[in-house]
Amino acid sequence: MIQDFSSLSCDIRGNYLLTGRTRLVTELSGSEDINDILKDINKQTAKEYNFTAAKWLWDYARNVQPILNRVDDSEGASSNNRIVVNYAAAISRNLSAYTFPKGIKYLSRSDNTEYRNFVTVLNKMMMMKSGNAAVQEMKWYQSVCGHAYLYVNYDKDKRRGVPFMIQNVCPWSAYVVYSAFDIYRPVYGVIEYGEKKCIFTSADLYEVDNKNDILKKEVHALGAVPIIEVPNNTMRMGDFEVAITLLNGINSVMSDCVNNVQDVVKSYLVLLGVDPDEVKNKDYAHGSILAFRCPTGTNQSANFIHPSLDGTSVQQLRTSMESALKFVTGIPDRDTENTASSTGVSEDIRTGQSDKDAVANEKTIFVEEAQKQLLEIVFNILKAENEVSIPEGMTAADVDVDITRANRDNILTKSQAMLNFQQAGMCNEDVLYFTNITNDVTGVAERMVNTEEDESDLDVELNGTENTA
């Protein structure tokens, strides 16, 4: 069954347009009575648009696109194929996979051995809680819907021996409201499910029904609002949201091209110099043959009548639309016909790699900020449970979020440039920065230094052995 887009498209396109999700703000501080918070929730009308737009975009990426509702007004005279070329899912898949190729890991900002050992334990706990799987789910919500939501809380069952839990919440059932006086400080967060909703402040949890009757109240002692928003970019727009009209246009062009081919089969065969009565006695498709008598001496002929598209013009239109789509969304161009030689920055610009990096860098900034909020809550849970000994004086600020992204394009050219920079006396950090091989410049540079020291020690040992001999 094809989903009806009529009312949904009207809500989004007619009233709001798809212009990113709206940041919700309030003048409350979060310490007010629950009734004041409930009144404030009723004022947050933009959340309904956020819900509707996020679900619409999610369905769009799942192949439920407006072309499927195109009406056939030709009464069967023409074909009405409805082809979905799902660039939307491909754009989100490629950009999110490029941004988070190896998930998220944590590093110690300090050289303190205890800090480093604890971060190793923290990474293992995240792995036991399917941390990478949670990142995979988060990056899809973030890329498609414009933002994602993480939920952090105690795990009372301590599944796999870890006292905390991390889950993703659908962007069309959760939201965070920030302070109007400090737009980066969450005041409260809400998760809606069925006829109920859970409201979290930095200290309390409330469960409320659809009549705003309070069903439950608990003190959660997490130290912060446990629902964390992960924006995709400053405008909270999905990766393909900015190109919706282009995507719809490509679907229309592809559908019309297939229609044109199929209409050839449906076209009329015109026979000149043939007795119509003889044609009627033949086993032909009903209504597909027109026969006409002609004066004696006229040559018989047969021709098809059908509408046709100019293949060259259609291909040019498709190519220009697909090129515009790649440029707008930041997807590198795969045009192999352009053989112009270029290297370094010019090569990245020509192929669109610089655009892809720009998209990934903006995603990374917001994910790192969300991870810092998550770590603060995780630290509070570990301290309260006393399951893991946190080194004295260590806080979440001592943990660095590592989102390693390797750029292996033109690796041979870059490796040669690295050798030239090193011979010129540049430090490893600068070499890695200018060649743009990885965004984990510090970590890779440290490993390069350790390798060089090991090789130097080995050379000393070998030379000493030779001299002794």
N, C-alpha and C positions, 0 to 999 in steps of 0.2 A: 504494500500500500504506500502510495506516495504522500509525503507529508504536505499539508496545505500551508503555503507560505503567505497567503493573502493578508491575513490580519497581522501576522508577525512582521512581515516586510513593511506594512503600513506603519506599524508602531515605530520601527527603527528608522525607516527611510523618510516617512512623512513628518514625524514629530521631532526627532533628535538627530538623525543621520548617524553614521558610524564614525565617531570622532574620538574614540578612546574612552576608557572608563573614567568616571568622575571620582575625585578624592572626596571622601565624606569628612566633614569637620563639625565640631560642636564647641560651645562655650563652657560646657561642663568640665569639671576637673577629674571626675571619676570617683570621688568620695561622697557623692550625693546619695540620697535615698533612691531605692530602686524605682519608685514611682516617677521620680524626675527623669531617670534614664529611659523608662518606658515612654514617657511623653516626648523625649528627644528622638527616640527611634521612629515615632510616628511622623516627625518632621523631616526625616531623612528620605525624602521622596526619590532622590536620585538613585537610591539603591535598586529600585525596581527597574530602572533603565539599565543599570549595570548587570543585573540578573538576566534580563531579556537579551541584551546584546551579547553577553558571554555565552549563553546557551545557543543563540542563533549562530555565532561563529563556530562553536564546537560542532554543531550539526553540519555546518557548511564544510568543515574539514572532514567530516565523516561521509561525504558524498551527497548529502541532502542539500542540493543547490537549486536556485530559482528556475533554471532551465528545465527542470523536471516537471514544472507546472505550466509550461508553455501550451497554450490552447490551440488546437487544430481548427481553424476557421474556414478551411477550404472544402469542408464536407467530403473529405476523402479524395478530392481531386489531386492533392499533392501529398507527399510524404511528410511526416511530422516526427522525425527522429529527434531525440533529446539526449545529446551526448554530453557527459560530464568529463572534462579534462581536469582532473583534480590536482592542479598546481598548488592549491592551498595546502593540502597535506604534505606535499613534497617540499614546499618552502619551509614549513614549520619543522619537518623532519631534518632537513639539511642544516638549517641555521642553528637549531637547538643541539643537534649532534656535534656540530663544529664547535659550539661554545662549551659544551660539557663532554668532551670525548672520553674522559676517564672518571666521571663523577666528581665528587667533592671530597677532599681530604684536609686534614689539619696539620699545621706545622707549629713548632714552638718558636716564639719570637726571641727567646732567650737561649743562651748557650748552657744554662743551668741543666745539669744532668737529670735532676729530679723532674724538672719541667718537661724535658724531652721524653723521659720514660712515661710520664703521665699522659702526654699527647699520644704516645703509641697505644696506651691502654684505651684512650678515648676513641681513637680510630677503630680499634677492635670492637668496642661496644657499639659504635655506629654500624659497623659491618654486621654484627649480630642482630641488629634491629633493621636489617635490610635497608641500610642507608642509601646505597646506590640505586636500589629499586625505587625508593621514595624520590630520589633526584630525577630519575627517568620520568616519573609521573608528573613531578613538579614542572619540569621543563616543557612538557607538552601543554599543560594548562597555561603556563606563562607565555609561551609562544603563540598559541591559538587565541586565547581569551584576553590577552593584554595584561593579566596578572594571575598569580596563583596564591593559595593560602596554605600555610603549614599550621598544624595543631600539635602543641607539645604539652605533655602532662605526665603525671606519675603512672607507672604501670603497676597496678596493685598485685598482679600475678607474677611480676618480675620474670616475664617470659625470657628464656635464654640467659637468665641471670643478670638482666639489665633492668634497673629500677625506673627507667623513663621510656616513653613512647613518642614516636614522631609519625604523624599521618598527614596526608594531603586531604584538603576539603574542596569540594567543587566550587568554583567561583560563582556559580549561580545559587549557592545556598549559604554563603558566608560573607562577612564584610567586617572591616575595621574602621572605627571612627576616631579621627585624630583631633587633637586640641587646636582650636582656632588661633591660639596664641603661640603654639609650638607645633607646627604641622608635621613634625617627625616623631611626636610623642603620642602613642596610642592611648586613648582614654578608655574605650571599651571595645569588645569584639563580640560578634553574634554568629551563631550557627543555627540555621533554621532547618528543621526536619519534620515532615508531616504537619501536624497541627501544633507543634511545640517549637520552642526555640531556647537555646542556652545562651545566656549573657555572661560574659566574663569581664570583670574589671581587674585591676592589678592585685586585688586582694580577695575578691569573692566570686562565686559562681551561683547563678540563679537559673532555675528551670521554670519557664513560663508557658502557659497554654495560649491558645488563640484569643482568649477573652482577657488576657493580661493578668490572670490569676497566678500567683506565685505558688508553684508546686514544690519547690525545693530550694534551699539556700545552704551553701557550704563555704567555708573559708579554705581556699586552695593553697595558700602559702607558697606560690610560685614566684612571687616577687615582681611579676609583670603580666601584662595581658598575654595569655598563651596562644592567641591566634595571630599569626604573623603574615602580613601581606608581602608578596614578592612581585613588585612591578616589573613589566617587561622593558619599559623605557619611561622617560619622563611623562609622556602623554598617556601611558598605560594603554597603548594600542597593540593589537596583535600583529605578528610579522607580515601577514598577508592582508590585514584589514585595510591598509592604505591603498591596496590595489584591487578592491572588490569589483569596481566597475570594469577594469581590464579583464579580470577573471570571467565575469559574466559575458563580456564581449567575445572572448576566446571560445567559450562554450557555444555561443550563438553562431559564430563563424564555422566551427567544426560541425555543428548540427546541420547547418544549411548546406555544407559541402556534401555530407552524407545524403541529405535529402535530394540534392541535385543528381547524385549517382543513382539513387533508387528511383527517381522520377523518370530516368531513361527507360527503366523496365516498364513503367506505367505509361510511357508515351504512346501516342497514337501512330499507327502505321497507315499511311495514306497510299492507296493503290489507284493508279490512273490507268484507264483502258481495261478495267476489269468489271465483269457483270456482278453487281451487288448481290443478286439472288444466289449466285454460286458461292460467294463468300459466306453467306448466312448458313449454308449447308455444311460448312467446314467446322472443325472442332477448334475454334479460336476463343481466346479470352473475351468475355462479353464487353462490348463497348470499346475495344482496343484497336479496331480496324475500321477505316473509312474507305469505301470503294466508290469509284466514279467511272461512268461510261464516258468514252471520248469519241470524237468523230473518227470515221474509218481512216486508217493511214497514220493515226497518232501512235507513237511508240509507247509501249507500256512502261511504267516506272513505279518504284516503291520508295517512299521516303518516310523517315520518322519525324514527328513534330514534338519537340519537348523543349522546355526552358533550359538554358545552360549558363553556367557561370564561367567567367574568364579565369582559367586556372592560374595564369601568371599573376593577375591582379589579386586573386584570393591569397596566393602564397606570399605576395609582398605584404598584404594586410596582416596575415598571421605572423610573419617574421617581425614586422614593426611592432605589433602588439606584444609579442613574446620578449623582444628586446627591451621595450619599455617596462614590462613586468619585472624583468631581472634587475634593471637599473633602479626601479622604485623600491624593490624589496631587499636589495643588497646581495642578490645571488650572482656569482661570477658567470661571465659569458662563456659558453662552450663553443663559440664559433671558431672552428678550426681553419676557416678559409683565410683568416687574417694572419698572414705569415710574417708580418713585420717583426724584425728582431728588436727586442728591448729587454732590459734587465733592471733589477732592483725596484725602486719606487715606480718608475714608468711602466714596468711590466705589471706590477700590482694594480695600477690604475687602469691599464688597458684591459686586463682580464676581469676586473671587478673585484679582485681579492681584497683591495683596500676597503671597499664598501662592506664586504663580509666581515672584515675585522672590526670596522666601526660599529656594526650591529652587535657583534659578540662582546665587544668591550663595554658597551652600555648595559647589556644584560648582566655582565659579570659584576659591575659596580653595585647594582641593586641586589643581586644574589648574595654578595659578600656582606652587605649591610643586614640583610635578613638573617644570614647565618650567625652574625654577631649577636643579634637578639635571641636567636635560638640557643646559642652557647651560654648566655647569661642564665637562662631558665634551666638548662641542663646542669650547670654548676650548682644552682640552688637546690635542685633535686638530689644531686650526689652528696652535697653537704648535709642535707636533712636525713638522708637514708644511711649515711656512713658506710655505704657499700664499698666505695673506693676512696682511698686516702689521697686527698688533694694536697700537694705540697704547700707548706705554710707560706702565706703571702701571695700565692698564685690566684689570678682571677681570669675571667674570660678574655680580658684585654691582652693577656699574654699568649693567646692562641691566634695564629694566623690562618686565614682561610685560603686553601690552595686549590685553584681551578686551573690545572695545567692544560694548556692548549698548544700543541705542536704545529708549526707551520712548515710543512715539508715541500712546499712548492719551490721549484728551482733550487733544489737542495745542493746540486753540484756547484752551481754558481755561488751560492751562499757559503759553502764549505771553502771554496777557493778564497772568497773574500775574508773569511775568518782567519785563514793562514796569513794573508797579507796584513790584516790588522794586528795579529799577534807578533809578526815579525817587525812591525812598526813600533812595538812596545806598548800597545794598548792593553788595559787590564781586561780580564775575562768578562766582567759585567758589561763593559762598553762594547766588547766584541759581540756578545750575544744580543745586546740591545740594538745595535746598528744592523745586524744581519737578520733580525726578526725571526729567529728559529723557534723560540719558545717565549711564553709570557712568564715562566718561572725563572727569571733571570738569576736571582740570588741563589736559588737552590741548585741550579745547573752549574753556576760558577763555583759554588763551594765543592761540588763533586769533581769538577775539573781540577781544582787546586789539590784535592786529596789524591787524585790519580797521578798528578804531576809529582807530588811528594813521594808516593809509593814507587814510581818509576825512578826517581832520583836515588832513593834508598837502595833500590835494586841495582842500579848502576854502580853505586859505591861498593856494595857487597861483591859484585862481579869483578870490579877493578881490583879490589883488595885481594880476591882469590887469585887473580892472574899474577899480581905482583909477588905474592907468596910463592906461587909456582915458579 
